Amino acid sequence: ADDVYEWGQIDIEHITNQKYRTLHPDDGSQLYRCGTLSELIKVRENEDSKPVLLLGCGNSKFGEILAQHGFKGPLFQVDVATSVVQSMSERCEPWIKRGIMEIIEDDATQLSAFEKNTIVATIDKGLVDALFCADEYNQISSVMNSVHRVTRPGGVFCIFSFSQPEYLLPKMKSGLQSYEWEDIEVRELD
């Protein structure tokens, strides 16, 4: 896979067809299961009009890989850096022309380019980890709040992280506005 340097031993097949353990941070119990990315984010391949937001896309090929696997979204790849947005717009031009993808310059702590309740699923595969490792906990709360604002009721926020959930989850929950995320599930990919 082209993104191996980002994922270590995990490739797109591990993501799209998951073998995982569900971990319950409260009591430490585990349950072994199989599933798919489609099931996780509630968006099936080749399904139109199911907007998916990819936070802090950087120069990752993850959005392109999702498009190659049949996700039609539209896939909104967001990054705060103008230079990244320009280079990704050039690289992803075929997907953009087909209406499958948009590359948007926006700050994940605000997501000002998006209206309330417009996104079905948001995927993060590095931004929250980067903020966590930099001790930027207030920014993690801002990301959580902005994602909650743009996500449709019943939508999903999927975070791929190398951080331990017992340390990351409390930081993610602190500083949230007057709501709770429902159905928090921690999966460890095998």
Phi and psi restraints in degrees (value plus and minus 20) as a CYANA .aco file:
   2 ASP   PHI     -89.6   -49.6
   2 ASP   PSI     -45.1    -5.1
   3 ASP   PHI    -119.0   -79.0
   3 ASP   PSI       1.8    41.8
   4 VAL   PHI     -76.8   -36.8
   4 VAL   PSI     -58.6   -18.6
   5 TYR   PHI     -81.7   -41.7
   5 TYR   PSI     -45.0    -5.0
   6 GLU   PHI    -103.8   -63.8
   6 GLU   PSI     -49.5    -9.5
   7 TRP   PHI    -127.8   -87.8
   7 TRP   PSI     -26.6    13.4
   8 GLY   PHI      47.2    87.2
   8 GLY   PSI    -143.3  -103.3
   9 GLN   PHI    -106.0   -66.0
   9 GLN   PSI     -20.5    19.5
  10 ILE   PHI    -117.5   -77.5
  10 ILE   PSI     105.9   145.9
  11 ASP   PHI    -134.7   -94.7
  11 ASP   PSI    -197.5  -157.5
  12 ILE   PHI     -82.1   -42.1
  12 ILE   PSI     -51.4   -11.4
  13 GLU   PHI     -85.4   -45.4
  13 GLU   PSI     -55.1   -15.1
  14 HIS   PHI     -83.7   -43.7
  14 HIS   PSI     -51.4   -11.4
  15 ILE   PHI    -101.8   -61.8
  15 ILE   PSI     -67.0   -27.0
  16 THR   PHI     -94.7   -54.7
  16 THR   PSI     -53.1   -13.1
  17 ASN   PHI    -145.1  -105.1
  17 ASN   PSI      75.2   115.2
  18 GLN   PHI    -110.6   -70.6
  18 GLN   PSI     117.3   157.3
  19 LYS   PHI    -134.0   -94.0
  19 LYS   PSI     101.3   141.3
  20 TYR   PHI    -169.3  -129.3
  20 TYR   PSI     145.1   185.1
  21 ARG   PHI    -129.6   -89.6
  21 ARG   PSI     110.2   150.2
  22 THR   PHI    -104.2   -64.2
  22 THR   PSI     101.8   141.8
  23 LEU   PHI    -124.9   -84.9
  23 LEU   PSI     113.8   153.8
  24 HIS   PHI    -126.2   -86.2
  24 HIS   PSI      82.7   122.7
  25 PRO   PHI     -78.1   -38.1
  25 PRO   PSI     -48.4    -8.4
  26 ASP   PHI     -86.8   -46.8
  26 ASP   PSI     -63.6   -23.6
  27 ASP   PHI    -140.0  -100.0
  27 ASP   PSI     -21.7    18.3
  28 GLY   PHI      58.1    98.1
  28 GLY   PSI     -15.5    24.5
  29 SER   PHI     -92.5   -52.5
  29 SER   PSI     139.8   179.8
  30 GLN   PHI    -155.2  -115.2
  30 GLN   PSI     128.3   168.3
  31 LEU   PHI    -158.0  -118.0
  31 LEU   PSI     107.4   147.4
  32 TYR   PHI    -107.0   -67.0
  32 TYR   PSI     115.3   155.3
  33 ARG   PHI    -168.5  -128.5
  33 ARG   PSI     152.7   192.7
  34 CYS   PHI    -147.7  -107.7
  34 CYS   PSI     132.5   172.5
  35 GLY   PHI    -188.3  -148.3
  35 GLY   PSI    -196.9  -156.9
  36 THR   PHI    -147.0  -107.0
  36 THR   PSI     140.8   180.8
  37 LEU   PHI     -82.1   -42.1
  37 LEU   PSI     -59.0   -19.0
  38 SER   PHI     -76.9   -36.9
  38 SER   PSI     -65.2   -25.2
  39 GLU   PHI     -84.8   -44.8
  39 GLU   PSI     -60.1   -20.1
  40 LEU   PHI     -85.6   -45.6
  40 LEU   PSI     -65.9   -25.9
  41 ILE   PHI    -116.0   -76.0
  41 ILE   PSI     -19.0    21.0
  42 LYS   PHI      42.0    82.0
  42 LYS   PSI      15.5    55.5
  43 VAL   PHI    -156.1  -116.1
  43 VAL   PSI     102.9   142.9
  44 ARG   PHI    -110.0   -70.0
  44 ARG   PSI     132.1   172.1
  45 GLU   PHI     -78.5   -38.5
  45 GLU   PSI     127.4   167.4
  46 ASN   PHI      43.4    83.4
  46 ASN   PSI      -1.7    38.3
  47 GLU   PHI    -120.1   -80.1
  47 GLU   PSI     104.0   144.0
  48 ASP   PHI    -105.0   -65.0
  48 ASP   PSI     144.5   184.5
  49 SER   PHI      39.6    79.6
  49 SER   PSI      15.8    55.8
  50 LYS   PHI    -144.0  -104.0
  50 LYS   PSI      64.4   104.4
  51 PRO   PHI     -81.1   -41.1
  51 PRO   PSI     109.0   149.0
  52 VAL   PHI    -139.6   -99.6
  52 VAL   PSI     109.9   149.9
  53 LEU   PHI    -126.5   -86.5
  53 LEU   PSI     107.4   147.4
  54 LEU   PHI    -129.0   -89.0
  54 LEU   PSI      90.2   130.2
  55 LEU   PHI     -98.1   -58.1
  55 LEU   PSI     122.0   162.0
  56 GLY   PHI      29.9    69.9
  56 GLY   PSI      34.3    74.3
  57 CYS   PHI     -83.1   -43.1
  57 CYS   PSI     -49.3    -9.3
  58 GLY   PHI      34.6    74.6
  58 GLY   PSI    -164.0  -124.0
  59 ASN   PHI    -121.9   -81.9
  59 ASN   PSI       1.5    41.5
  60 SER   PHI     -83.4   -43.4
  60 SER   PSI     129.1   169.1
  61 LYS   PHI    -114.5   -74.5
  61 LYS   PSI     -10.6    29.4
  62 PHE   PHI     -78.2   -38.2
  62 PHE   PSI     -65.5   -25.5
  63 GLY   PHI     -81.0   -41.0
  63 GLY   PSI     -61.6   -21.6
  64 GLU   PHI     -85.4   -45.4
  64 GLU   PSI     -59.1   -19.1
  65 ILE   PHI     -85.2   -45.2
  65 ILE   PSI     -60.8   -20.8
  66 LEU   PHI     -81.2   -41.2
  66 LEU   PSI     -63.8   -23.8
  67 ALA   PHI     -82.1   -42.1
  67 ALA   PSI     -62.0   -22.0
  68 GLN   PHI     -83.3   -43.3
  68 GLN   PSI     -49.6    -9.6
  69 HIS   PHI    -106.4   -66.4
  69 HIS   PSI     -12.4    27.6
  70 GLY   PHI      78.5   118.5
  70 GLY   PSI     -17.1    22.9
  71 PHE   PHI     -94.0   -54.0
  71 PHE   PSI     102.4   142.4
  72 LYS   PHI    -122.4   -82.4
  72 LYS   PSI     -35.9     4.1
  73 GLY   PHI      37.0    77.0
  73 GLY   PSI    -141.9  -101.9
  74 PRO   PHI     -91.3   -51.3
  74 PRO   PSI     130.6   170.6
  75 LEU   PHI    -114.6   -74.6
  75 LEU   PSI      95.9   135.9
  76 PHE   PHI    -121.3   -81.3
  76 PHE   PSI      89.8   129.8
  77 GLN   PHI    -115.5   -75.5
  77 GLN   PSI     105.1   145.1
  78 VAL   PHI    -138.7   -98.7
  78 VAL   PSI     115.2   155.2
  79 ASP   PHI    -168.4  -128.4
  79 ASP   PSI     132.4   172.4
  80 VAL   PHI    -104.7   -64.7
  80 VAL   PSI     -36.9     3.1
  81 ALA   PHI    -110.7   -70.7
  81 ALA   PSI     102.6   142.6
  82 THR   PHI     -77.5   -37.5
  82 THR   PSI     -63.9   -23.9
  83 SER   PHI     -83.8   -43.8
  83 SER   PSI     -56.7   -16.7
  84 VAL   PHI     -86.4   -46.4
  84 VAL   PSI     -65.1   -25.1
  85 VAL   PHI     -81.1   -41.1
  85 VAL   PSI     -60.9   -20.9
  86 GLN   PHI     -85.2   -45.2
  86 GLN   PSI     -68.2   -28.2
  87 SER   PHI     -88.3   -48.3
  87 SER   PSI     -57.7   -17.7
  88 MET   PHI     -88.3   -48.3
  88 MET   PSI     -55.4   -15.4
  89 SER   PHI     -83.3   -43.3
  89 SER   PSI     -59.3   -19.3
  90 GLU   PHI     -87.7   -47.7
  90 GLU   PSI     -67.7   -27.7
  91 ARG   PHI     -85.8   -45.8
  91 ARG   PSI     -56.1   -16.1
  92 CYS   PHI    -116.1   -76.1
  92 CYS   PSI      -6.7    33.3
  93 GLU   PHI     -71.5   -31.5
  93 GLU   PSI     -61.8   -21.8
  94 PRO   PHI     -80.0   -40.0
  94 PRO   PSI     -58.9   -18.9
  95 TRP   PHI     -92.6   -52.6
  95 TRP   PSI     -56.2   -16.2
  96 ILE   PHI     -85.6   -45.6
  96 ILE   PSI     -65.4   -25.4
  97 LYS   PHI     -81.0   -41.0
  97 LYS   PSI     -51.7   -11.7
  98 ARG   PHI    -103.4   -63.4
  98 ARG   PSI     -22.5    17.5
  99 GLY   PHI      58.0    98.0
  99 GLY   PSI      -7.3    32.7
 100 ILE   PHI    -106.5   -66.5
 100 ILE   PSI     -47.3    -7.3
 101 MET   PHI    -159.7  -119.7
 101 MET   PSI     127.7   167.7
 102 GLU   PHI    -152.7  -112.7
 102 GLU   PSI     122.5   162.5
 103 ILE   PHI    -129.1   -89.1
 103 ILE   PSI     102.3   142.3
 104 ILE   PHI    -145.9  -105.9
 104 ILE   PSI     112.5   152.5
 105 GLU   PHI    -104.0   -64.0
 105 GLU   PSI      94.8   134.8
 106 ASP   PHI    -180.8  -140.8
 106 ASP   PSI     137.2   177.2
 107 ASP   PHI    -115.9   -75.9
 107 ASP   PSI     103.2   143.2
 108 ALA   PHI     -82.3   -42.3
 108 ALA   PSI     -39.4     0.6
 109 THR   PHI     -99.6   -59.6
 109 THR   PSI     -28.1    11.9
 110 GLN   PHI    -147.0  -107.0
 110 GLN   PSI     -61.3   -21.3
 111 LEU   PHI      27.8    67.8
 111 LEU   PSI      29.2    69.2
 112 SER   PHI     -89.1   -49.1
 112 SER   PSI     -35.8     4.2
 113 ALA   PHI     -97.9   -57.9
 113 ALA   PSI     -25.8    14.2
 114 PHE   PHI    -140.1  -100.1
 114 PHE   PSI     118.5   158.5
 115 GLU   PHI     -96.7   -56.7
 115 GLU   PSI     143.9   183.9
 116 LYS   PHI     -84.6   -44.6
 116 LYS   PSI     119.1   159.1
 117 ASN   PHI      39.7    79.7
 117 ASN   PSI      21.0    61.0
 118 THR   PHI    -128.3   -88.3
 118 THR   PSI     -34.8     5.2
 119 ILE   PHI    -126.8   -86.8
 119 ILE   PSI     114.1   154.1
 120 VAL   PHI    -102.0   -62.0
 120 VAL   PSI     -62.5   -22.5
 121 ALA   PHI    -164.5  -124.5
 121 ALA   PSI     119.3   159.3
 122 THR   PHI    -136.9   -96.9
 122 THR   PSI     114.6   154.6
 123 ILE   PHI    -140.9  -100.9
 123 ILE   PSI     111.4   151.4
 124 ASP   PHI    -144.1  -104.1
 124 ASP   PSI     111.4   151.4
 125 LYS   PHI    -151.9  -111.9
 125 LYS   PSI      24.3    64.3
 126 GLY   PHI     141.1   181.1
 126 GLY   PSI     -47.9    -7.9
 127 LEU   PHI     -84.7   -44.7
 127 LEU   PSI     -70.6   -30.6
 128 VAL   PHI     -82.1   -42.1
 128 VAL   PSI     -60.1   -20.1
 129 ASP   PHI     -79.5   -39.5
 129 ASP   PSI     -64.4   -24.4
 130 ALA   PHI     -82.5   -42.5
 130 ALA   PSI     -63.1   -23.1
 131 LEU   PHI     -86.8   -46.8
 131 LEU   PSI     -58.3   -18.3
 132 PHE   PHI     -84.1   -44.1
 132 PHE   PSI     -65.9   -25.9
 133 CYS   PHI     -87.4   -47.4
 133 CYS   PSI     -46.8    -6.8
 134 ALA   PHI    -109.7   -69.7
 134 ALA   PSI     -12.3    27.7
 135 ASP   PHI      37.4    77.4
 135 ASP   PSI      14.8    54.8
 136 GLU   PHI    -118.1   -78.1
 136 GLU   PSI      39.6    79.6
 137 TYR   PHI     -85.6   -45.6
 137 TYR   PSI     -53.9   -13.9
 138 ASN   PHI     -84.2   -44.2
 138 ASN   PSI     -54.3   -14.3
 139 GLN   PHI     -91.2   -51.2
 139 GLN   PSI     -54.0   -14.0
 140 ILE   PHI     -81.0   -41.0
 140 ILE   PSI     -65.2   -25.2
 141 SER   PHI     -80.8   -40.8
 141 SER   PSI     -60.3   -20.3
 142 SER   PHI     -84.7   -44.7
 142 SER   PSI     -59.6   -19.6
 143 VAL   PHI     -82.9   -42.9
 143 VAL   PSI     -67.2   -27.2
 144 MET   PHI     -78.6   -38.6
 144 MET   PSI     -64.0   -24.0
 145 ASN   PHI     -85.5   -45.5
 145 ASN   PSI     -62.9   -22.9
 146 SER   PHI     -89.5   -49.5
 146 SER   PSI     -58.5   -18.5
 147 VAL   PHI     -83.9   -43.9
 147 VAL   PSI     -62.6   -22.6
 148 HIS   PHI     -80.4   -40.4
 148 HIS   PSI     -59.5   -19.5
 149 ARG   PHI     -83.0   -43.0
 149 ARG   PSI     -63.5   -23.5
 150 VAL   PHI    -105.7   -65.7
 150 VAL   PSI     -33.1     6.9
 151 THR   PHI    -103.4   -63.4
 151 THR   PSI     114.4   154.4
 152 ARG   PHI     -85.5   -45.5
 152 ARG   PSI     132.2   172.2
 153 PRO   PHI     -74.8   -34.8
 153 PRO   PSI     113.4   153.4
 154 GLY   PHI      63.6   103.6
 154 GLY   PSI     -19.7    20.3
 155 GLY   PHI     -95.4   -55.4
 155 GLY   PSI     158.7   198.7
 156 VAL   PHI    -148.4  -108.4
 156 VAL   PSI     121.0   161.0
 157 PHE   PHI    -137.9   -97.9
 157 PHE   PSI      88.8   128.8
 158 CYS   PHI    -125.5   -85.5
 158 CYS   PSI     101.0   141.0
 159 ILE   PHI    -136.3   -96.3
 159 ILE   PSI      99.8   139.8
 160 PHE   PHI    -112.5   -72.5
 160 PHE   PSI     102.3   142.3
 161 SER   PHI    -161.2  -121.2
 161 SER   PSI     127.8   167.8
 162 PHE   PHI    -115.0   -75.0
 162 PHE   PSI     -25.1    14.9
 163 SER   PHI     -97.0   -57.0
 163 SER   PSI     131.8   171.8
 164 GLN   PHI     -93.5   -53.5
 164 GLN   PSI     110.6   150.6
 165 PRO   PHI     -80.9   -40.9
 165 PRO   PSI     -51.7   -11.7
 166 GLU   PHI     -86.5   -46.5
 166 GLU   PSI     -40.6    -0.6
 167 TYR   PHI    -117.5   -77.5
 167 TYR   PSI     -59.8   -19.8
 168 LEU   PHI     -94.0   -54.0
 168 LEU   PSI     -65.7   -25.7
 169 LEU   PHI     -76.8   -36.8
 169 LEU   PSI     -65.6   -25.6
 170 PRO   PHI     -80.3   -40.3
 170 PRO   PSI     -55.7   -15.7
 171 LYS   PHI     -90.2   -50.2
 171 LYS   PSI     -53.5   -13.5
 172 MET   PHI     -90.6   -50.6
 172 MET   PSI     -55.1   -15.1
 173 LYS   PHI    -101.1   -61.1
 173 LYS   PSI     -46.5    -6.5
 174 SER   PHI     -90.9   -50.9
 174 SER   PSI     119.8   159.8
 175 GLY   PHI      62.6   102.6
 175 GLY   PSI     -14.3    25.7
 176 LEU   PHI     -91.3   -51.3
 176 LEU   PSI     129.4   169.4
 177 GLN   PHI     -92.5   -52.5
 177 GLN   PSI    -186.6  -146.6
 178 SER   PHI     -95.8   -55.8
 178 SER   PSI      37.2    77.2
 179 TYR   PHI    -172.8  -132.8
 179 TYR   PSI     148.2   188.2
 180 GLU   PHI    -142.5  -102.5
 180 GLU   PSI     122.4   162.4
 181 TRP   PHI     -94.2   -54.2
 181 TRP   PSI     118.1   158.1
 182 GLU   PHI    -117.6   -77.6
 182 GLU   PSI     134.8   174.8
 183 ASP   PHI      31.1    71.1
 183 ASP   PSI      34.4    74.4
 184 ILE   PHI     -93.4   -53.4
 184 ILE   PSI     104.7   144.7
 185 GLU   PHI    -147.5  -107.5
 185 GLU   PSI     112.5   152.5
 186 VAL   PHI    -129.0   -89.0
 186 VAL   PSI     105.0   145.0
 187 ARG   PHI    -139.1   -99.1
 187 ARG   PSI     119.0   159.0
 188 GLU   PHI    -133.5   -93.5
 188 GLU   PSI      94.8   134.8
 189 LEU   PHI     -90.7   -50.7
 189 LEU   PSI     118.2   158.2
